[in-house]
Amino acid sequence: MTAPRQPEYRIDPQFTERWSPRAFTGEALDKGSLMTCLEAARWAPSGNNLQPWRFVYGLRGTPAFEQLLGTLVESNRVWARQAGALVLVLSRTQRLVPGKEGPQPIASHAFDAGAAWMSLALQAQALGLHAHAMGGFDKARAREVLAVPDDHALHAVVALGRRGEASLLPEALREREQPNGRLPLSALVAEGKFSFEG
């Protein structure tokens, strides 16, 4: 990192040390490391303990990796092809409830999937890996090629692997290959009522 991130209040360093690089070494990720990250995601908090999150993965060098890579927009594909694994983050949007007719919506499905993704990212950091989530992918294509049912929402594709040198990236991305900052806490937190600008 070029300059450490500075929190306004004292927090565990895992939060400021985690960031989303684009440069990966191209090294294959072993299945055990990936499963460790997914195991951490399994233990994320969940509304009503429904655990609606789902993950579809592909390890580098496998047809599953190529399928996931093929769903990315070109600006992500150009660097994500060097990741050790790609993981699609989804969530189940409905469930059957005893005594209710038909499937019922799971109101917290996306919120819970976000918690699971963060658990995955922090576990990757603890293993010396990095994770970069991308919204830039073709959801319709991913749904088709990965056989995702209609009652599941597609949220992001995560590139996971060992961080490489910025020189591995196309020139246009090299300058961006560093941890970024965050808005000040005062822009994100309000007491008592919504009082945010913009």
C-alpha positions as CSV (number, residue, x, y, z in Angstrom):
1,M,0.0,0.0,0.0
2,T,1.3,3.4,-0.8
3,A,-0.3,5.2,2.2
4,P,-2.2,3.6,5.0
5,R,-5.8,4.4,5.4
6,Q,-6.6,6.4,8.5
7,P,-9.9,5.7,10.3
8,E,-11.5,8.5,12.3
9,Y,-12.1,6.1,15.2
10,R,-10.0,3.2,16.4
11,I,-11.0,0.0,14.6
12,D,-9.5,-3.4,14.0
13,P,-6.9,-3.0,11.1
14,Q,-8.6,-5.8,9.1
15,F,-11.1,-3.2,7.9
16,T,-8.6,-0.6,6.6
17,E,-6.2,-3.2,5.3
18,R,-8.8,-4.9,3.1
19,W,-9.1,-3.4,-0.4
20,S,-10.0,-4.6,-3.9
21,P,-7.0,-4.8,-6.2
22,R,-7.2,-5.6,-9.9
23,A,-3.7,-7.0,-10.3
24,F,-3.6,-10.7,-9.6
25,T,-0.6,-13.0,-10.1
26,G,-2.3,-15.5,-12.4
27,E,-1.5,-18.2,-9.8
28,A,-4.2,-20.9,-9.4
29,L,-6.0,-20.9,-6.1
30,D,-6.2,-24.2,-4.3
31,K,-9.7,-25.4,-3.6
32,G,-9.0,-25.6,0.2
33,S,-8.3,-21.8,0.4
34,L,-11.4,-21.0,-1.6
35,M,-13.5,-23.3,0.6
36,T,-12.1,-21.6,3.7
37,C,-13.3,-18.3,2.4
38,L,-16.7,-19.8,1.5
39,E,-16.9,-21.4,5.0
40,A,-16.4,-18.0,6.5
41,A,-19.3,-16.7,4.3
42,R,-21.5,-19.5,5.6
43,W,-21.3,-18.1,9.1
44,A,-22.5,-14.6,8.2
45,P,-25.5,-13.2,10.1
46,S,-28.8,-14.0,8.5
47,G,-32.4,-12.7,9.0
48,N,-34.5,-15.6,10.4
49,N,-31.4,-17.8,9.8
50,L,-32.6,-18.3,6.3
51,Q,-29.1,-18.1,4.8
52,P,-30.3,-17.1,1.3
53,W,-26.8,-16.5,-0.1
54,R,-25.5,-18.9,-2.7
55,F,-22.1,-19.0,-4.5
56,V,-21.2,-20.5,-7.9
57,Y,-17.4,-20.7,-8.3
58,G,-14.8,-21.6,-10.9
59,L,-11.1,-22.2,-10.1
60,R,-8.6,-20.9,-12.6
61,G,-7.9,-23.4,-15.4
62,T,-11.3,-25.0,-15.3
63,P,-14.3,-24.7,-17.6
64,A,-16.3,-23.2,-14.7
65,F,-13.8,-20.3,-14.5
66,E,-14.0,-19.7,-18.2
67,Q,-17.8,-19.6,-18.0
68,L,-17.8,-17.0,-15.2
69,L,-15.1,-15.0,-17.0
70,G,-17.3,-14.9,-20.1
71,T,-20.1,-13.2,-18.2
72,L,-17.9,-10.2,-17.2
73,V,-17.9,-6.9,-19.2
74,E,-14.6,-6.5,-21.1
75,S,-13.2,-3.8,-18.8
76,N,-13.4,-6.3,-15.9
77,R,-12.5,-9.4,-18.0
78,V,-9.1,-7.8,-19.0
79,W,-7.8,-8.0,-15.4
80,A,-10.0,-10.7,-13.8
81,R,-8.7,-13.4,-16.1
82,Q,-5.6,-13.4,-13.9
83,A,-7.5,-14.2,-10.7
84,G,-7.1,-17.6,-9.0
85,A,-10.9,-18.1,-8.8
86,L,-14.1,-16.4,-9.7
87,V,-17.2,-16.6,-7.5
88,L,-20.8,-15.5,-8.4
89,V,-22.7,-14.2,-5.4
90,L,-26.4,-14.8,-5.5
91,S,-29.3,-14.9,-3.1
92,R,-32.6,-16.8,-2.9
93,T,-35.4,-14.3,-3.1
94,Q,-38.4,-16.4,-2.0
95,R,-39.2,-19.2,0.5
96,L,-42.1,-21.5,1.3
97,V,-43.7,-20.7,4.7
98,P,-45.9,-23.2,6.5
99,G,-49.5,-21.9,6.5
100,K,-48.9,-19.4,3.7
101,E,-50.0,-20.0,0.1
102,G,-47.2,-19.9,-2.5
103,P,-43.7,-18.6,-2.2
104,Q,-43.1,-15.7,0.2
105,P,-40.4,-13.0,-0.4
106,I,-37.3,-13.0,1.6
107,A,-37.0,-9.2,2.4
108,S,-33.4,-9.4,3.6
109,H,-31.9,-11.6,0.9
110,A,-29.6,-9.0,-0.6
111,F,-28.7,-7.6,2.8
112,D,-27.7,-11.0,4.0
113,A,-25.8,-11.8,0.8
114,G,-23.8,-8.6,1.4
115,A,-22.9,-9.8,4.8
116,A,-21.8,-13.1,3.4
117,W,-19.7,-11.4,0.8
118,M,-17.9,-9.3,3.4
119,S,-17.2,-12.4,5.5
120,L,-15.6,-14.0,2.4
121,A,-13.5,-10.9,1.7
122,L,-12.2,-10.6,5.3
123,Q,-11.3,-14.3,5.4
124,A,-9.5,-13.9,2.1
125,Q,-7.5,-11.1,3.7
126,A,-6.7,-13.2,6.7
127,L,-5.3,-15.9,4.3
128,G,-3.1,-13.3,2.5
129,L,-5.4,-13.3,-0.5
130,H,-7.5,-10.4,-2.0
131,A,-11.0,-10.3,-3.2
132,H,-12.5,-7.8,-5.7
133,A,-16.3,-7.8,-6.2
134,M,-17.6,-6.6,-9.6
135,G,-21.1,-5.5,-10.6
136,G,-19.9,-5.3,-14.2
137,F,-21.2,-8.5,-15.6
138,D,-24.0,-9.7,-17.9
139,K,-26.6,-11.0,-15.5
140,A,-28.8,-12.5,-18.2
141,R,-25.9,-14.4,-19.7
142,A,-24.8,-15.6,-16.2
143,R,-28.3,-16.8,-15.4
144,E,-28.4,-18.7,-18.7
145,V,-24.9,-20.3,-18.7
146,L,-24.9,-21.1,-15.0
147,A,-28.5,-22.3,-14.9
148,V,-29.6,-19.9,-12.2
149,P,-33.3,-20.2,-11.4
150,D,-35.5,-17.1,-11.6
151,D,-36.1,-17.0,-7.9
152,H,-32.4,-16.1,-7.3
153,A,-31.0,-12.6,-7.6
154,L,-27.5,-12.2,-9.0
155,H,-25.4,-9.6,-7.2
156,A,-21.7,-9.7,-8.1
157,V,-18.8,-11.7,-9.4
158,V,-15.8,-11.8,-7.1
159,A,-12.3,-12.2,-8.3
160,L,-10.1,-13.9,-5.7
161,G,-6.4,-14.6,-5.6
162,R,-2.9,-13.5,-4.8
163,R,-2.2,-9.8,-5.4
164,G,0.2,-9.1,-8.3
165,E,2.2,-6.1,-9.3
166,A,0.4,-3.1,-10.8
167,S,2.7,-3.5,-13.9
168,L,0.7,-6.6,-14.8
169,L,-2.3,-4.4,-15.5
170,P,-3.1,-2.4,-18.7
171,E,-1.6,1.0,-18.4
172,A,-5.0,2.7,-17.9
173,L,-5.6,0.7,-14.7
174,R,-2.2,1.0,-13.1
175,E,-2.7,4.4,-11.4
176,R,-5.9,3.1,-9.8
177,E,-4.1,0.1,-8.2
178,Q,-4.0,1.3,-4.7
179,P,-6.4,1.4,-1.7
180,N,-8.9,4.2,-1.9
181,G,-10.4,6.3,0.8
182,R,-14.0,6.7,2.1
183,L,-16.4,9.5,2.7
184,P,-16.1,11.0,6.2
185,L,-18.2,9.4,8.9
186,S,-20.2,12.6,9.2
187,A,-21.4,12.1,5.6
188,L,-22.7,8.6,6.4
189,V,-24.1,8.8,9.9
190,A,-26.9,10.9,11.3
191,E,-28.6,10.9,14.8
192,G,-32.3,10.8,15.0
193,K,-33.4,11.6,11.5
194,F,-32.2,11.4,7.9
195,S,-30.2,14.6,7.3
196,F,-27.8,13.7,4.5
197,E,-27.1,15.8,1.4
198,G,-27.0,14.2,-2.0
